[in-house]
Amino acid sequence: MNLTGLSVSELRALQEQVKQEIKKREHEDVAKAREQILAIAQSVGLPLKDLLGGNLRAKKVGTVAVRYRHPSDASLQWTGRGRHPVWVRDWVASGKSLDALRV
């Protein structure tokens, strides 16, 4: 394609058409890939989650036991992970031991 004979406005219009065509083809490629992946999963009798590794990517979710609790307000709890909560910092700043809060 010889572009030298085109004006700037024609080149910009062509540029926009190219952008739209690229976007359209990318969407088509993704759709085809999805269809192929689903066909493979169905051909071997596997659910798609198992084929893709399912829980391998999932982060383990669990609860961490409380290690510290305020003696006069049981709703103030801390697992001992991360930053000290304000109430723990205040407790230690007042000269009291962190071990006194251990559960």
Secondary structure, 3 states (H helix, E strand, C coil): CCCCCCCHHHHHHHHHHHHHHHHHHHHHHHHHHHHHHHHHHHHHCCCHHHHCCHHHCCCCCCCCCCCEECCCCCCCEECCCCCCCHHHHHHHHCCCCHHHHEC
